[in-house]
């Protein structure tokens, strides 16, 4: 998709008020490796798109990240934020909440070999979750919405969110990295595995943990 076509598509999305529509699995835009962002949108359009993506995420209970392909735009852009209602729980677990963060042209590398397995869901795969083992700590290279180049370390939930959203920009869904035998409806995860835990899920569903 050329720059003019991208700009037109973004303008069309922004014309409609309210939250943006989330693209669901099966749409080819979710399977594209997105090209480097190099100013395909003017600053005003980019700023309004980021604001609308944040608005969209805030309207969905439990949402912690959203990538541009998930709203139908092949842009190397994502936003992250842990909702305020999760912050106290994260702090109790010794983790830091993720403030609102814009990822432009993100890439990440594992720091160390430690990995943790956890159930993940996706706004583009409503109603399902699966266990994904991911590095506990990563180094993120990104730009922000102003073009500033940043290198940052993330661990815990923050590292998982960054990896999940950055993967979207390479045409990957969490299911590509998951233990397929763990695939469960969200209802089962909440009612059964949310109580019993991932170890019990691995034993009863028959998949390995790192």
CORHU-V432746 format. One record per residue. N is the residue number from 0. RES is the residue in three letters. SS is DSSP state (A for helix, B for strand, O for the rest). OMEGA is omega in radians with two decimals (* if undefined). Layout:
BEGIN
n->(N | N)
res->(RES | RES)
ss->(SS | SS)
omega->(OMEGA | OMEGA)
END
This chain:
BEGIN
n->(0 | 1 | 2 | 3 | 4 | 5 | 6 | 7 | 8 | 9 | 10 | 11 | 12 | 13 | 14 | 15 | 16 | 17 | 18 | 19 | 20 | 21 | 22 | 23 | 24 | 25 | 26 | 27 | 28 | 29 | 30 | 31 | 32 | 33 | 34 | 35 | 36 | 37 | 38 | 39 | 40 | 41 | 42 | 43 | 44 | 45 | 46 | 47 | 48 | 49 | 50 | 51 | 52 | 53 | 54 | 55 | 56 | 57 | 58 | 59 | 60 | 61 | 62 | 63 | 64 | 65 | 66 | 67 | 68 | 69 | 70 | 71 | 72 | 73 | 74 | 75 | 76 | 77 | 78 | 79 | 80 | 81 | 82 | 83 | 84 | 85 | 86 | 87 | 88 | 89 | 90 | 91 | 92 | 93 | 94 | 95 | 96 | 97 | 98 | 99 | 100 | 101 | 102 | 103 | 104 | 105 | 106 | 107 | 108 | 109 | 110 | 111 | 112 | 113 | 114 | 115 | 116 | 117 | 118 | 119 | 120 | 121 | 122 | 123 | 124 | 125 | 126 | 127 | 128 | 129 | 130 | 131 | 132 | 133 | 134 | 135 | 136 | 137 | 138 | 139 | 140 | 141 | 142 | 143 | 144 | 145 | 146 | 147 | 148 | 149 | 150 | 151 | 152 | 153 | 154 | 155 | 156 | 157 | 158 | 159 | 160 | 161 | 162 | 163 | 164 | 165 | 166 | 167 | 168 | 169 | 170 | 171 | 172 | 173 | 174 | 175 | 176 | 177 | 178 | 179 | 180 | 181 | 182 | 183 | 184 | 185 | 186 | 187 | 188 | 189 | 190 | 191 | 192 | 193 | 194 | 195 | 196 | 197 | 198 | 199 | 200 | 201 | 202 | 203 | 204 | 205 | 206 | 207 | 208 | 209)
res->(UNK | UNK | UNK | UNK | UNK | UNK | UNK | UNK | UNK | UNK | UNK | UNK | UNK | UNK | UNK | UNK | UNK | UNK | UNK | UNK | UNK | UNK | UNK | UNK | UNK | UNK | UNK | UNK | UNK | UNK | UNK | UNK | UNK | UNK | UNK | UNK | UNK | UNK | UNK | UNK | UNK | UNK | UNK | UNK | UNK | UNK | UNK | UNK | UNK | UNK | UNK | UNK | UNK | UNK | UNK | UNK | UNK | UNK | UNK | UNK | UNK | UNK | UNK | UNK | UNK | UNK | UNK | UNK | UNK | UNK | UNK | UNK | UNK | UNK | UNK | UNK | UNK | UNK | UNK | UNK | UNK | UNK | UNK | UNK | UNK | UNK | UNK | UNK | UNK | UNK | UNK | UNK | UNK | UNK | UNK | UNK | UNK | UNK | UNK | UNK | UNK | UNK | UNK | UNK | UNK | UNK | UNK | UNK | UNK | UNK | UNK | UNK | UNK | UNK | UNK | UNK | UNK | UNK | UNK | UNK | UNK | UNK | UNK | UNK | UNK | UNK | UNK | UNK | UNK | UNK | UNK | UNK | UNK | UNK | UNK | UNK | UNK | UNK | UNK | UNK | UNK | UNK | UNK | UNK | UNK | UNK | UNK | UNK | UNK | UNK | UNK | UNK | UNK | UNK | UNK | UNK | UNK | UNK | UNK | UNK | UNK | UNK | UNK | UNK | UNK | UNK | UNK | UNK | UNK | UNK | UNK | UNK | UNK | UNK | UNK | UNK | UNK | UNK | UNK | UNK | UNK | UNK | UNK | UNK | UNK | UNK | UNK | UNK | UNK | UNK | UNK | UNK | UNK | UNK | UNK | UNK | UNK | UNK | UNK | UNK | UNK | UNK | UNK | UNK | UNK | UNK | UNK | UNK | UNK | UNK)
ss->(O | O | A | A | A | A | A | A | A | A | A | A | A | A | A | O | O | O | O | O | O | O | O | O | O | O | O | A | A | A | A | O | O | O | O | O | O | O | O | O | O | O | A | A | A | A | A | A | A | A | A | A | A | A | A | A | A | A | O | O | O | O | O | O | B | B | B | A | A | A | A | O | O | O | O | O | B | B | B | B | O | O | O | A | A | A | A | A | A | A | A | A | O | O | O | O | O | O | O | O | B | B | B | B | B | B | B | B | B | B | O | O | O | O | B | B | B | B | B | B | B | O | O | O | O | O | O | B | B | B | B | B | B | B | B | O | B | B | B | B | B | B | B | O | O | O | O | O | B | B | B | B | B | B | B | A | A | A | A | A | A | A | A | A | A | A | A | A | O | O | O | O | O | A | A | A | A | B | B | B | B | B | B | B | B | A | A | A | A | A | A | A | A | A | A | A | O | A | A | A | A | A | A | A | A | O | O | O | O | O)
omega->(-3.13 | -3.09 | -3.12 | 3.14 | 3.09 | -3.13 | 3.12 | -3.13 | 3.10 | 3.13 | 3.12 | 3.11 | -3.05 | 3.10 | -3.07 | 3.13 | 3.05 | -3.12 | 3.10 | 3.11 | 3.13 | 3.09 | -3.12 | -3.12 | -3.05 | 3.06 | -3.08 | -3.12 | 3.13 | -3.10 | 3.10 | 2.92 | -2.96 | -3.14 | 3.10 | 3.08 | -3.07 | 3.07 | -3.14 | 3.07 | 3.05 | -3.01 | -3.12 | -3.14 | 3.12 | -3.14 | 3.13 | 3.11 | 3.12 | 3.13 | -3.14 | 3.06 | 3.10 | 3.10 | -3.13 | -3.13 | -3.10 | -3.14 | -3.05 | -3.10 | 3.07 | -3.12 | -3.13 | 3.14 | 3.12 | 3.12 | -3.09 | 3.10 | -3.14 | 3.02 | 3.01 | -3.09 | 3.09 | 3.10 | -3.13 | -2.99 | 3.04 | 3.06 | -3.12 | 2.99 | 3.02 | -3.10 | -3.11 | -3.10 | 3.10 | -2.95 | -3.10 | 3.14 | 3.12 | -3.14 | 3.09 | 3.14 | 3.13 | 3.13 | 3.14 | 3.01 | 3.11 | 3.09 | 3.11 | -3.03 | 3.09 | 3.08 | 3.00 | -3.12 | -3.10 | 2.94 | -3.09 | 3.06 | 3.11 | 3.02 | -3.05 | -3.05 | -3.07 | 3.10 | 3.10 | 3.11 | 3.14 | 3.03 | 3.04 | 2.99 | -3.10 | 3.11 | 3.12 | 3.05 | -3.01 | 3.02 | -3.09 | 3.02 | 3.09 | -3.12 | 3.10 | 3.04 | -3.11 | 3.05 | -3.13 | -3.04 | -3.10 | 2.96 | -3.11 | 2.97 | -3.08 | 2.87 | 3.00 | -3.05 | 3.11 | -3.11 | 3.12 | 3.14 | -3.07 | 3.00 | -3.01 | 3.05 | 3.08 | 3.02 | 3.10 | -3.10 | 3.12 | 3.12 | 3.14 | -3.14 | 3.14 | -3.12 | -3.13 | -3.08 | 3.11 | 3.10 | 3.11 | -3.07 | 3.02 | 3.09 | -3.11 | 2.96 | -3.11 | -3.11 | 3.12 | -3.12 | -2.97 | 2.89 | -3.00 | 3.13 | 3.13 | -3.05 | -3.06 | 2.99 | 3.10 | 3.12 | 3.12 | 3.14 | -3.12 | -3.02 | -3.01 | -2.99 | 3.04 | 3.12 | -3.04 | 3.12 | -3.07 | 3.14 | 3.10 | 3.10 | -3.13 | -3.13 | -3.03 | 3.13 | 3.02 | 3.04 | -3.06 | 3.02 | 3.14 | *)
END
